[in-house]
């Protein structure tokens, strides 16, 4: 019926607007309109809600970088525009045989056909595959609708010889695949925010949830085969001993229960796939979001402790399985069971409503709200204990002492007591729910038995119906009494989502699409009227001005190292000033693309060696950097001979913080990583002070070489280092001064 209505609408629309459409160009004529058509379709497919005003602003900002959206640069233009939609485009090389089983409307595959006349390319999206036919829709056409193509027509349209040929496809996925696009308001309770996120997850996974729900209905209906069969069996036995109906009834029970078992197996498989997708969504978003979190937001947290919240993903997975398989089965069995016994006598309708009212509203809903809030507090206390245990392991030398060990145990005991107090408070509410559910089971069983006996005596119910009703209610109430386990899973889910939300809704750097005009040489840096204060109100800079000419070197000397630390964060764009402007070559760095800014700026600070090989730590994904270039730079910095002496050379595996390298070698490795990409601005936060004279000389010789391609800002207390700078900036308590080295 729906398809018939759609075809009628298309027909009348074609007849009404036929003359007008022939006067308009059917094909989209500009790169901007084509990109918008593609991305609008993808955002709808991925259930991403984009703000129209932000989208239009993003396209306007791209006009300066792409004045002519020609064929050669259209994909670059499409990639740049996709960020504003919070869509990530991936390019994969697969044959049609490889992708046909993965094509759905929620995961479409895009194909580009290049225009022979050097115009805009044509884009087609594949929405489905069934019985050697493909559902295809052109995205470069104003009025084109999706159509089914046979495999032969499909290959001819795309110019592909055989289904085994490997071709280039474009696949889209959300940039933030788990969290809701709606902002979480700080005024809302943690419980409300967690429920909003769960609702968002159900919405984006609605197809699989519906499959589980529909199978659950089938399983719930079939699970009542035994009571119904028992009712029939009692009636058969009551009216005579016939063997044939008993055999047929037995075979039917076996068949239906076997079918229910098969449906439950499929249901569990779908839930398993859903669990995997949830893991991928959360892990991907952690990887995407963490580099984007604003530095001032991270000041209030310890980063490893935030990452530990990822382990609540496993809690979410377990809760999803428990709730969608067992919890949903209890709810559906209860509803279906009450509907079934309502057919036996109208009084059972009143009974069903009474049980659902008392159990559903009073026991589950009214007590569920405080239980959920208390479980969130339990989760917070749990992470406080884990964070303190991390501190003990991190500072092992300190806590080896007698007083340190005593303090560590005392502090842990205090935090554990807080956890136990929160757990006790939660359990006092949870046990009331358990008592309520068990009480409902006892009360309802007695009521059914009494009502059923009364109705049988007055000939309003048969003995078979009484037995069936008693069996149905016994099963339903038995499940209800065990529903406390599902409630605990639900509270765990609420608390786990709250912990994930606490990371995903930290403020991130604002995404900008205005292109940064890449300089050919070093960057000129200028701070004008910059004010910056910490979250506690402490002022670091007031109307601070600084200008560093392109290619110059400036040393920063500070009585309070944290001020210099903040200055480099401001210069690199990690922090935004409260007021004032930070400019690179007269471009405000907070109004242009952060990705482009950070690709030309390097900040070397602390020990930032990750677990991986030496080569991976230097390249960090930049595979285009040759081994010869890396070797030459390591040799210039005096580290190549040390690497050669290792058993696996440059492929030696390093642990976090650099072991087997010491702090000095790790610092030189970080310098190599920074300079190997030919940056335009180099910011060094104190690590040169720890280098021995020989390595320091090598590093300074490379940093300060003539005809260098970068501007240098070095925070240091070493007179030797500061003496070689073009200028020295002194950050003092009340005033800041800048002088030229003579």
C-alpha positions as CSV (number, residue, x, y, z in Angstrom):
1,X,0.0,0.0,0.0
2,X,2.8,2.3,0.9
3,X,4.7,1.6,-2.3
4,X,1.5,2.3,-4.3
5,X,1.0,5.7,-2.6
6,X,4.7,6.6,-3.2
7,X,4.3,5.7,-6.9
8,X,1.2,7.8,-7.2
9,X,2.9,10.8,-5.6
10,X,5.8,10.5,-8.0
11,X,3.4,10.3,-11.0
12,X,1.4,13.4,-10.0
13,X,4.5,15.4,-9.1
14,X,6.0,14.5,-12.5
15,X,2.8,15.6,-14.3
16,X,2.4,18.8,-12.3
17,X,6.0,20.0,-12.6
18,X,7.0,18.4,-15.9
19,X,7.1,21.7,-17.9
20,X,9.0,23.5,-15.2
21,X,11.7,20.8,-14.7
22,X,12.5,20.7,-18.3
23,X,13.5,24.4,-18.1
24,X,15.9,23.8,-15.1
25,X,19.2,22.0,-15.3
26,X,18.6,18.5,-13.9
27,X,22.2,17.9,-13.0
28,X,23.7,19.9,-10.1
29,X,25.9,22.4,-11.7
30,X,28.3,23.6,-8.9
31,X,30.6,21.8,-6.6
32,X,29.0,23.4,-3.5
33,X,25.5,22.2,-4.4
34,X,26.8,18.7,-5.3
35,X,28.7,18.4,-2.1
36,X,25.7,19.6,-0.1
37,X,23.5,17.1,-1.8
38,X,25.9,14.2,-1.0
39,X,26.5,15.2,2.6
40,X,22.8,16.0,3.3
41,X,22.0,12.5,2.1
42,X,24.7,10.9,4.2
43,X,23.8,12.8,7.3
44,X,20.2,11.6,7.0
45,X,21.4,8.0,6.4
46,X,23.7,8.1,9.5
47,X,21.0,9.9,11.7
48,X,23.2,12.9,12.2
49,X,21.4,16.1,13.1
50,X,23.4,19.1,11.7
51,X,22.6,22.8,12.4
52,X,21.7,24.4,9.0
53,X,23.2,27.8,9.9
54,X,26.6,26.1,10.8
55,X,26.5,24.1,7.5
56,X,25.9,27.3,5.4
57,X,28.7,29.1,7.3
58,X,31.0,26.2,6.7
59,X,30.3,26.2,2.9
60,X,30.9,30.0,2.8
61,X,34.2,29.6,4.5
62,X,35.3,27.1,1.9
63,X,34.7,29.4,-1.0
64,X,38.0,31.2,-0.5
65,X,40.0,28.0,-0.5
66,X,38.1,26.4,-3.4
67,X,37.1,29.3,-5.7
68,X,36.7,26.8,-8.5
69,X,35.4,23.4,-7.5
70,X,37.0,21.6,-10.4
71,X,37.0,17.9,-11.0
72,X,40.6,17.4,-9.8
73,X,40.0,18.9,-6.4
74,X,36.3,18.0,-5.8
75,X,37.1,15.1,-3.4
76,X,39.3,17.4,-1.3
77,X,36.5,19.9,-1.3
78,X,34.0,17.1,-0.2
79,X,36.4,16.0,2.6
80,X,36.7,19.5,3.9
81,X,33.0,20.1,3.8
82,X,32.3,16.7,5.5
83,X,33.9,17.9,8.8
84,X,31.1,20.5,9.3
85,X,28.6,17.7,9.1
86,X,30.6,15.7,11.6
87,X,30.9,12.9,9.0
88,X,34.1,11.0,8.4
89,X,34.6,9.8,4.8
90,X,36.7,6.6,4.2
91,X,38.1,5.4,0.8
92,X,38.1,1.7,0.4
93,X,39.2,-0.6,-2.4
94,X,36.9,-3.6,-2.7
95,X,35.2,-5.6,-5.4
96,X,31.4,-5.7,-5.8
97,X,31.4,-9.3,-4.5
98,X,33.2,-8.1,-1.3
99,X,30.7,-5.3,-0.5
100,X,27.3,-6.7,-1.6
101,X,26.6,-8.4,1.7
102,X,27.3,-5.2,3.7
103,X,25.2,-2.7,1.7
104,X,22.3,-1.2,3.6
105,X,20.5,2.1,3.7
106,X,22.2,2.9,7.0
107,X,25.7,2.0,5.5
108,X,25.6,3.1,1.8
109,X,28.5,2.9,-0.6
110,X,29.2,5.8,-2.9
111,X,30.8,5.5,-6.3
112,X,32.3,8.4,-8.3
113,X,32.2,8.5,-12.1
114,X,34.6,11.1,-13.5
115,X,33.3,13.4,-16.1
116,X,34.9,13.1,-19.6
117,X,34.5,16.8,-20.2
118,X,36.5,17.8,-17.1
119,X,33.3,18.9,-15.3
120,X,32.0,17.8,-12.0
121,X,31.9,14.0,-11.3
122,X,28.8,12.0,-11.1
123,X,28.0,10.3,-7.7
124,X,25.8,7.3,-7.2
125,X,24.9,5.7,-3.9
126,X,24.2,2.0,-3.5
127,X,21.4,1.5,-0.9
128,X,20.7,-2.2,-1.1
129,X,21.3,-5.6,-2.7
130,X,18.8,-8.4,-3.2
131,X,18.6,-11.3,-5.7
132,X,21.4,-10.0,-7.9
133,X,19.9,-6.6,-8.1
134,X,21.2,-3.3,-6.7
135,X,19.2,-0.3,-5.4
136,X,20.9,2.8,-6.8
137,X,20.2,6.5,-6.4
138,X,22.1,9.3,-8.3
139,X,23.1,12.2,-6.0
140,X,24.1,14.6,-8.8
141,X,20.5,14.9,-10.0
142,X,17.7,17.1,-8.7
143,X,14.8,14.8,-9.2
144,X,16.3,11.3,-9.6
145,X,14.8,8.6,-7.5
146,X,16.3,5.3,-6.3
147,X,15.9,2.4,-8.8
148,X,16.7,-1.3,-8.9
149,X,19.3,-2.3,-11.4
150,X,20.2,-5.8,-12.5
151,X,23.9,-6.7,-12.1
152,X,24.5,-6.4,-15.8
153,X,22.9,-2.9,-15.9
154,X,24.9,-2.0,-12.7
155,X,28.2,-3.0,-14.2
156,X,27.4,-1.1,-17.4
157,X,26.4,2.1,-15.5
158,X,29.6,2.2,-13.5
159,X,31.9,1.0,-16.3
160,X,33.1,-2.1,-14.4
161,X,34.0,-5.2,-16.4
162,X,33.3,-7.9,-13.8
163,X,32.0,-8.1,-10.2
164,X,35.5,-9.3,-9.2
165,X,37.2,-6.1,-10.3
166,X,38.5,-4.0,-7.4
167,X,37.2,-0.4,-7.5
168,X,37.3,2.7,-5.2
169,X,34.3,3.2,-3.0
170,X,33.5,6.0,-0.5
171,X,32.0,4.9,2.8
172,X,30.8,7.4,5.4
173,X,30.6,7.0,9.2
174,X,29.8,9.5,12.0
175,X,32.7,11.4,13.4
176,X,31.3,10.8,16.9
177,X,29.6,7.4,16.5
178,X,28.3,7.0,20.1
179,X,27.4,10.3,21.8
180,X,24.3,12.3,21.1
181,X,24.6,15.4,18.9
182,X,22.5,17.3,21.4
183,X,24.4,19.2,24.1
184,X,24.2,17.9,27.6
185,X,23.1,20.6,29.9
186,X,25.0,21.0,33.2
187,X,21.8,21.8,34.9
188,X,20.3,18.5,34.0
189,X,20.8,15.6,36.4
190,X,23.3,12.8,35.6
191,X,20.4,10.4,35.4
192,X,18.5,12.4,32.8
193,X,21.6,12.8,30.7
194,X,22.4,9.1,30.9
195,X,18.8,8.2,29.8
196,X,19.0,10.7,26.9
197,X,22.2,8.9,25.8
198,X,20.6,5.5,26.1
199,X,17.7,6.7,24.0
200,X,20.1,8.0,21.4
201,X,21.9,4.7,21.3
202,X,18.5,2.8,20.9
203,X,17.6,5.2,18.1
204,X,20.8,4.7,16.1
205,X,20.7,1.0,16.6
206,X,16.9,0.9,16.1
207,X,16.9,-1.8,13.4
208,X,18.7,-4.4,15.5
209,X,16.7,-3.4,18.6
210,X,13.5,-4.0,16.6
211,X,14.7,-7.4,15.4
212,X,15.4,-8.4,19.0
213,X,12.0,-7.0,20.1
214,X,10.1,-8.9,17.4
215,X,11.9,-12.1,18.1
216,X,11.2,-11.5,21.8
217,X,7.5,-11.3,21.1
218,X,7.6,-14.6,19.2
219,X,9.6,-16.2,22.0
220,X,7.2,-14.9,24.6
221,X,4.2,-16.2,22.8
222,X,5.8,-19.6,22.2
223,X,6.9,-19.9,25.8
224,X,3.3,-20.1,26.7
225,X,2.8,-23.2,24.6
226,X,3.2,-25.5,27.6
227,X,0.5,-23.9,29.8
228,X,-1.9,-23.9,26.8
229,X,-1.0,-27.5,25.9
230,X,-1.5,-28.5,29.5
231,X,-5.0,-26.9,29.5
232,X,-5.9,-28.9,26.4
233,X,-4.4,-32.1,27.9
234,X,-6.4,-31.8,31.1
235,X,-9.6,-31.3,29.1
236,X,-8.7,-34.4,27.0
237,X,-8.0,-36.5,30.0
238,X,-11.2,-35.3,31.7
239,X,-13.4,-36.4,28.8
240,X,-11.7,-39.7,28.0
241,X,-8.5,-41.5,27.5
242,X,-7.4,-40.9,23.8
243,X,-3.8,-41.5,22.9
244,X,-3.7,-39.9,19.4
245,X,-4.5,-36.3,20.6
246,X,-1.8,-36.6,23.3
247,X,0.8,-37.7,20.8
248,X,-0.1,-34.8,18.4
249,X,-0.1,-32.3,21.3
250,X,3.3,-33.6,22.4
251,X,4.8,-33.2,18.9
252,X,3.3,-29.7,18.5
253,X,4.9,-28.7,21.9
254,X,8.3,-30.1,20.7
255,X,8.0,-28.2,17.4
256,X,7.0,-24.9,18.9
257,X,9.5,-25.0,21.7
258,X,12.2,-25.9,19.2
259,X,11.2,-23.0,17.0
260,X,11.3,-20.7,20.1
261,X,14.8,-22.0,20.8
262,X,16.0,-21.2,17.3
263,X,14.5,-17.7,17.5
264,X,16.3,-17.2,20.8
265,X,19.6,-18.3,19.2
266,X,19.1,-15.7,16.4
267,X,18.2,-13.1,19.0
268,X,21.4,-13.7,21.0
269,X,23.4,-13.5,17.8
270,X,21.9,-10.1,16.9
271,X,22.6,-8.9,20.4
272,X,26.2,-10.0,20.1
273,X,26.6,-8.0,16.9
274,X,25.1,-5.0,18.7
275,X,27.6,-5.4,21.5
276,X,30.5,-5.4,19.1
277,X,29.2,-2.3,17.4
278,X,28.8,-0.5,20.7
279,X,32.4,-1.3,21.6
280,X,33.6,0.0,18.2
281,X,31.5,3.2,18.6
282,X,32.9,4.0,22.1
283,X,36.5,3.1,21.3
284,X,36.4,5.1,18.1
285,X,35.0,8.1,19.8
286,X,37.5,8.0,22.6
287,X,40.3,8.0,19.9
288,X,38.6,10.9,18.0
289,X,37.6,13.1,21.0
290,X,40.7,13.0,23.2
291,X,43.0,15.0,21.0
292,X,40.2,17.6,20.6
293,X,39.5,18.1,24.3
294,X,40.4,21.6,25.3
295,X,43.5,21.9,27.6
296,X,41.7,24.0,30.2
297,X,39.1,21.2,30.6
298,X,41.9,18.6,31.1
299,X,43.5,20.8,33.8
300,X,40.8,19.5,36.2
301,X,41.3,15.8,35.5
302,X,44.1,13.3,35.3
303,X,44.1,11.9,31.8
304,X,44.8,8.2,32.5
305,X,41.9,8.3,35.0
306,X,39.6,9.6,32.3
307,X,40.7,6.9,29.9
308,X,40.0,4.3,32.6
309,X,36.3,5.1,32.1
310,X,36.5,3.3,28.8
311,X,36.3,0.0,30.7
312,X,32.7,0.8,31.5
313,X,32.2,-0.2,27.9
314,X,32.2,-3.8,29.0
315,X,29.6,-3.0,31.6
316,X,27.4,-1.5,28.9
317,X,27.9,-4.6,26.7
318,X,26.9,-6.9,29.5
319,X,23.9,-4.8,30.5
320,X,22.7,-4.7,26.8
321,X,22.8,-8.5,26.7
322,X,21.1,-8.9,30.0
323,X,18.4,-6.3,29.3
324,X,17.7,-7.1,25.6
325,X,17.6,-10.9,26.1
326,X,16.5,-11.7,29.6
327,X,14.9,-8.4,30.6
328,X,12.9,-8.0,27.4
329,X,11.8,-11.7,27.7
330,X,10.4,-11.0,31.2
331,X,8.5,-7.9,30.1
332,X,7.1,-9.5,27.0
333,X,6.2,-12.8,28.7
334,X,4.4,-10.8,31.5
335,X,2.4,-8.8,29.0
336,X,1.6,-11.7,26.8
337,X,0.7,-13.9,29.8
338,X,-1.7,-11.3,31.2
339,X,-3.3,-10.9,27.9
340,X,-3.8,-14.7,27.6
341,X,-5.4,-15.2,30.9
342,X,-7.7,-12.2,30.2
343,X,-9.4,-14.2,27.6
344,X,-10.4,-16.8,30.2
345,X,-12.4,-14.3,32.3
346,X,-12.8,-10.5,32.4
347,X,-11.9,-10.4,36.1
348,X,-8.3,-11.4,35.1
349,X,-8.1,-8.0,33.3
350,X,-8.6,-6.2,36.6
351,X,-6.1,-8.5,38.2
352,X,-3.5,-7.9,35.4
353,X,-3.9,-4.1,35.7
354,X,-3.6,-4.3,39.5
355,X,-0.3,-6.3,39.3
356,X,1.2,-4.1,36.6
357,X,0.2,-0.9,38.5
358,X,1.6,-2.0,41.8
359,X,4.7,-3.7,40.4
360,X,5.4,-1.4,37.5
361,X,4.7,2.0,39.0
362,X,5.3,1.7,42.8
363,X,8.0,-0.9,42.9
364,X,10.0,-0.3,39.7
365,X,9.4,3.4,38.8
366,X,9.1,5.1,42.2
367,X,12.0,3.2,43.8
368,X,13.9,3.1,40.5
369,X,14.8,6.8,40.4
370,X,16.7,6.9,43.8
371,X,18.3,3.6,43.0
372,X,19.6,4.9,39.7
373,X,21.0,8.0,41.3
374,X,22.6,6.1,44.1
375,X,24.2,3.7,41.7
376,X,25.8,6.6,39.8
377,X,27.3,7.7,43.2
378,X,28.7,4.2,43.6
379,X,30.4,4.4,40.3
380,X,32.0,7.7,41.2
381,X,33.3,6.4,44.5
382,X,34.6,3.3,42.6
383,X,36.7,5.5,40.3
384,X,38.0,7.5,43.2
385,X,39.4,4.3,44.7
386,X,40.9,3.2,41.4
387,X,42.5,6.7,40.9
388,X,44.1,6.5,44.3
389,X,45.5,3.0,43.6
390,X,47.0,4.4,40.4
391,X,48.7,7.1,42.4
392,X,50.2,4.5,44.7
393,X,51.5,2.5,41.8
394,X,52.8,5.6,40.0
395,X,54.8,6.9,43.0
396,X,56.1,3.6,44.3
397,X,59.3,5.0,45.8
398,X,57.3,7.5,48.0
399,X,54.9,4.9,49.3
400,X,57.7,2.3,50.1
401,X,58.5,4.3,53.2
402,X,56.9,3.5,56.5
403,X,55.0,6.7,56.8
404,X,54.1,6.6,53.0
405,X,52.8,3.1,53.2
406,X,50.7,4.0,56.3
407,X,49.3,7.0,54.5
408,X,48.5,5.1,51.4
409,X,46.5,2.5,53.4
410,X,44.8,5.1,55.5
411,X,43.7,7.1,52.4
412,X,42.6,3.9,50.6
413,X,40.6,2.9,53.7
414,X,38.8,6.3,53.7
415,X,37.9,6.0,50.0
416,X,36.7,2.4,50.4
417,X,34.5,3.5,53.3
418,X,32.9,6.1,51.1
419,X,32.3,3.4,48.5
420,X,30.7,1.1,51.0
421,X,28.5,3.9,52.3
422,X,27.2,4.7,48.8
423,X,26.7,1.0,48.2
424,X,24.8,0.6,51.4
425,X,22.6,3.5,50.5
426,X,21.8,2.0,47.0
427,X,21.2,-1.4,48.4
428,X,18.7,-0.1,51.0
429,X,16.5,1.0,48.0
430,X,17.3,-2.0,45.8
431,X,16.3,-4.5,48.5
432,X,12.9,-2.8,48.9
433,X,12.4,-3.5,45.2
434,X,13.3,-7.1,45.6
435,X,11.0,-7.4,48.6
436,X,8.2,-5.7,46.6
437,X,8.6,-8.1,43.7
438,X,8.7,-11.2,45.9
439,X,5.7,-9.9,47.8
440,X,3.8,-9.4,44.5
441,X,4.6,-12.9,43.5
442,X,3.2,-14.4,46.7
443,X,0.1,-12.1,46.8
444,X,-0.7,-12.6,43.1
445,X,-0.3,-16.4,43.2
446,X,-2.8,-16.6,46.1
447,X,-5.2,-14.2,44.4
448,X,-5.2,-16.3,41.2
449,X,-5.7,-19.5,43.1
450,X,-8.6,-18.0,45.0
451,X,-10.3,-16.3,42.1
452,X,-9.7,-19.4,39.9
453,X,-11.2,-21.8,42.5
454,X,-14.2,-19.5,42.9
455,X,-14.8,-19.3,39.1
456,X,-14.4,-23.1,38.7
457,X,-17.0,-23.8,41.5
458,X,-19.5,-21.4,39.8
459,X,-18.8,-23.0,36.4
460,X,-17.3,-19.9,34.9
461,X,-13.9,-21.5,34.3
462,X,-12.9,-25.0,33.4
463,X,-10.4,-27.0,35.3
464,X,-8.0,-26.9,32.3
465,X,-8.3,-23.2,32.1
466,X,-7.6,-22.9,35.8
467,X,-4.5,-25.1,35.5
468,X,-3.3,-23.1,32.5
469,X,-3.9,-19.8,34.2
470,X,-2.1,-21.0,37.3
471,X,0.9,-22.1,35.2
472,X,1.0,-18.9,33.2
473,X,0.8,-16.8,36.3
474,X,3.4,-19.0,38.0
475,X,5.8,-18.5,35.2
476,X,5.1,-14.7,34.9
477,X,5.5,-14.1,38.6
478,X,8.6,-16.3,38.8
479,X,10.2,-14.1,36.1
480,X,9.0,-10.9,37.9
481,X,10.5,-12.0,41.2
482,X,13.8,-12.5,39.4
483,X,13.5,-9.1,37.6
484,X,15.7,-7.6,40.3
485,X,18.7,-8.9,38.4
486,X,17.6,-7.0,35.3
487,X,17.1,-3.8,37.4
488,X,20.6,-4.1,38.7
489,X,21.8,-4.4,35.1
490,X,19.8,-1.3,34.2
491,X,21.3,0.7,37.0
492,X,24.8,-0.5,35.9
493,X,24.0,0.7,32.4
494,X,22.9,4.1,33.7
495,X,26.1,4.5,35.7
496,X,28.4,3.2,32.9
497,X,26.8,5.6,30.3
498,X,27.2,8.5,32.8
499,X,30.9,7.7,33.1
500,X,31.3,7.6,29.3
501,X,29.3,10.8,29.0
502,X,31.6,12.6,31.5
503,X,34.4,12.2,29.0
504,X,32.5,12.7,25.7
505,X,30.9,15.9,26.9
506,X,34.1,17.6,28.0
507,X,34.4,20.9,25.9
508,X,36.4,20.4,22.7
509,X,38.2,22.7,20.4
510,X,35.9,24.5,18.1
511,X,36.0,23.0,14.5
512,X,36.7,25.7,11.9
513,X,36.8,25.2,8.1
514,X,38.4,28.5,7.2
515,X,41.7,27.5,5.5
516,X,45.0,28.6,7.0
517,X,47.2,30.2,4.3
518,X,50.2,27.9,4.5
519,X,53.5,30.0,4.7
520,X,56.4,29.2,2.5
521,X,58.9,30.0,5.3
522,X,58.9,30.4,9.1
523,X,55.8,31.7,10.9
524,X,55.5,35.1,12.5
525,X,53.7,34.9,15.9
526,X,51.9,37.7,17.5
527,X,49.9,38.0,20.7
528,X,47.8,41.2,21.1
529,X,46.0,42.2,24.3
530,X,45.9,38.6,25.6
531,X,44.1,38.0,29.0
532,X,44.2,34.5,30.5
533,X,43.0,33.3,33.8
534,X,42.8,29.8,35.3
535,X,39.5,28.3,36.3
536,X,40.2,29.2,39.9
537,X,40.4,32.9,39.0
538,X,44.2,33.2,39.1
539,X,45.4,35.6,36.4
540,X,48.3,34.5,34.3
541,X,48.4,37.2,31.6
542,X,46.7,40.7,31.5
543,X,46.8,42.7,28.3
544,X,49.9,40.7,27.3
545,X,51.6,41.6,24.0
546,X,54.3,39.6,22.2
547,X,55.7,39.6,18.7
548,X,58.1,37.0,17.4
549,X,59.4,37.8,13.9
550,X,59.5,34.9,11.3
551,X,62.6,32.8,11.7
552,X,63.7,34.4,14.9
553,X,64.5,32.6,18.2
554,X,63.2,33.6,21.5
555,X,64.1,32.2,25.0
556,X,61.5,32.3,27.8
557,X,62.7,32.6,31.4
558,X,60.0,32.4,34.1
559,X,60.0,32.5,37.9
560,X,56.9,30.3,37.8
561,X,57.3,27.6,35.1
562,X,53.5,27.2,34.9
563,X,53.3,30.7,33.3
564,X,55.7,29.7,30.6
565,X,53.7,26.4,30.2
566,X,50.5,28.4,29.6
567,X,52.3,30.7,27.2
568,X,53.3,27.8,24.9
569,X,49.8,26.4,25.1
570,X,48.5,29.8,23.9
571,X,51.1,30.0,21.2
572,X,50.3,26.5,19.9
573,X,46.5,26.9,20.0
574,X,45.9,24.3,22.8
575,X,44.3,27.0,24.9
576,X,42.2,30.0,23.9
577,X,42.7,33.3,25.6
578,X,39.9,34.8,27.6
579,X,40.3,37.9,25.4
580,X,42.8,39.1,22.9
581,X,44.2,37.6,19.7
582,X,46.9,35.0,18.8
583,X,48.0,35.3,15.2
584,X,50.2,33.4,12.8
585,X,51.2,35.6,9.9
586,X,48.3,38.0,10.7
587,X,45.8,35.1,10.8
588,X,43.8,34.5,14.0
589,X,44.6,30.9,14.8
590,X,41.2,30.4,16.5
591,X,39.3,31.4,13.4
592,X,41.0,28.9,11.0
593,X,41.3,25.1,10.7
594,X,43.0,23.7,13.8
595,X,44.2,20.7,11.9
596,X,46.1,22.9,9.4
597,X,47.5,25.0,12.2
598,X,48.8,22.0,14.2
599,X,50.3,20.4,11.1
600,X,52.8,23.4,11.0
601,X,53.4,23.8,14.7
602,X,55.1,21.4,17.1
603,X,55.2,21.5,20.9
604,X,57.9,19.4,22.5
605,X,57.1,18.9,26.2
606,X,57.9,16.3,28.8
607,X,58.2,12.6,28.0
608,X,55.7,11.8,25.3
609,X,57.0,8.5,24.1
610,X,54.2,6.0,23.4
611,X,54.3,2.2,23.3
612,X,55.6,1.3,19.9
613,X,58.8,1.0,17.9
614,X,61.4,3.8,17.7
615,X,60.4,4.2,14.0
616,X,56.7,4.5,14.9
617,X,57.5,7.1,17.6
618,X,59.3,9.2,15.0
619,X,56.9,8.9,12.1
620,X,53.6,8.9,14.0
621,X,51.8,7.7,10.9
622,X,53.8,9.9,8.4
623,X,54.9,7.0,6.3
624,X,56.1,9.3,3.5
625,X,59.2,10.2,5.6
626,X,62.0,8.0,4.4
627,X,64.4,6.0,6.6
628,X,67.4,7.8,5.1
629,X,66.0,11.2,6.2
630,X,65.3,9.8,9.7
631,X,68.8,8.3,10.0
632,X,70.4,11.6,8.9
633,X,68.5,13.5,11.5
634,X,69.2,11.0,14.3
635,X,72.9,11.1,13.4
636,X,72.9,14.9,13.5
637,X,71.3,14.8,17.0
638,X,73.8,12.1,18.2
639,X,71.3,9.3,18.8
640,X,71.9,7.1,15.8
641,X,74.8,5.1,17.2
642,X,72.8,4.3,20.4
643,X,69.9,3.0,18.3
644,X,72.3,0.9,16.1
645,X,73.6,-0.8,19.3
646,X,70.1,-2.1,20.1
647,X,69.3,-5.7,19.0
648,X,66.5,-4.6,16.7
649,X,67.8,-1.2,15.8
650,X,65.2,1.4,14.8
651,X,62.5,-1.3,15.1
652,X,63.2,-1.7,18.8
653,X,60.0,-1.7,20.8
654,X,59.7,1.1,23.4
655,X,57.4,1.1,26.4
656,X,55.4,4.1,27.6
657,X,57.8,6.8,28.6
658,X,60.6,5.3,26.5
659,X,62.1,2.3,28.3
660,X,64.8,1.1,27.4
661,X,65.7,4.7,26.7
662,X,66.5,7.0,29.6
663,X,64.9,10.5,29.9
664,X,67.7,12.2,28.0
665,X,67.5,9.8,25.0
666,X,63.7,10.1,25.1
667,X,64.0,13.9,24.9
668,X,66.3,13.6,21.9
669,X,63.8,11.2,20.3
670,X,61.0,13.7,20.8
671,X,63.2,16.4,19.2
672,X,63.7,14.1,16.2
673,X,59.9,13.6,15.9
674,X,59.3,17.3,16.0
675,X,61.9,18.4,13.4
676,X,61.5,15.5,10.9
677,X,58.3,17.1,9.5
678,X,59.9,20.5,8.7
679,X,57.6,22.5,11.0
680,X,57.1,26.3,10.7
681,X,57.0,26.9,14.4
682,X,58.9,25.0,17.1
683,X,58.0,25.3,20.8
684,X,60.2,23.6,23.3
685,X,59.1,23.5,27.0
686,X,62.1,23.0,29.1
687,X,63.4,19.6,27.9
688,X,66.7,21.0,26.6
689,X,67.8,21.8,30.2
690,X,68.1,18.1,31.0
691,X,70.5,17.3,28.0
692,X,74.2,16.8,28.6
693,X,76.6,19.3,26.9
694,X,77.3,17.1,23.9
695,X,73.7,16.3,23.0
696,X,72.6,19.9,23.8
697,X,75.2,21.3,21.4
698,X,73.9,18.9,18.7
699,X,70.3,19.9,19.3
700,X,71.0,23.7,19.3
701,X,73.2,23.4,16.2
702,X,70.3,21.9,14.4
703,X,67.6,24.1,15.9
704,X,69.6,27.3,15.3
705,X,71.1,26.5,11.9
706,X,71.3,29.2,9.3
707,X,68.5,29.4,6.7
708,X,66.2,27.4,9.1
709,X,62.6,27.0,8.1
710,X,61.1,27.5,11.5
711,X,60.6,30.1,14.2
712,X,61.8,28.9,17.6
713,X,60.5,29.5,21.1
714,X,62.4,27.8,24.0
715,X,61.5,27.8,27.6
716,X,64.7,27.4,29.6
717,X,66.6,28.4,32.7
718,X,70.0,27.6,31.2
719,X,72.2,30.7,30.6
720,X,74.0,28.7,27.8
721,X,70.7,28.2,25.9
722,X,69.3,31.7,26.6
723,X,72.5,33.3,25.5
724,X,72.1,31.9,22.0
725,X,68.6,33.3,21.5
726,X,67.8,36.4,19.5
727,X,65.5,37.6,22.2
728,X,64.8,36.8,25.9
729,X,61.3,37.1,27.4
730,X,61.3,37.3,31.2
731,X,58.0,36.3,32.8
732,X,57.9,37.9,36.2
733,X,55.2,38.1,38.9
734,X,54.0,41.6,38.2
735,X,55.5,42.5,34.8
736,X,56.9,40.8,31.7
737,X,59.9,42.2,29.8
738,X,61.4,41.4,26.4
739,X,64.9,42.2,25.6
740,X,67.2,41.7,22.6
741,X,70.4,39.6,23.2
742,X,73.5,41.6,22.4
